[in-house]
Amino acid sequence: MRIEVLFFDGCPNHRLALERVNSALAQEGVEAEVIEVRVPDEAAARELGFLGSPTVRINGQDVEPAARGLKQFGMCCRTYFEGGRRSGAPSQEMIRAALREALGAER
């Protein structure tokens, strides 16, 4: 399993997203390669399919199911919508659900 945390320099939620990914992995008892991907500019954002900072992907799939078909790539702050509110990083439960989905797909 490969987890990417895409971000741009100065993102206020990059570390929080990384902490939540590591915590979710521990809670689910899953070992995975966690890679931090710095997105330097608009061209790289388009090339990487970067929806904003931070973006978390598991095996290439965004942890937010509703965002998987989006094409608004760019150098912007990203928010996640869950449980009726917005946050600057995906929740642990969103990450855990994506981990379980990825594990099911691997079987």
Secondary structure, 3 states (H helix, E strand, C coil): CEEEEEECCCCCCHHHHHHHHHHHHHHHCCCCEEEEEECCCHHHHHHHCCCCECEEEECCEECCHHHCCCCCCCCCECCEEECCEEECCCCHHHHHHHHHHHHHHHC
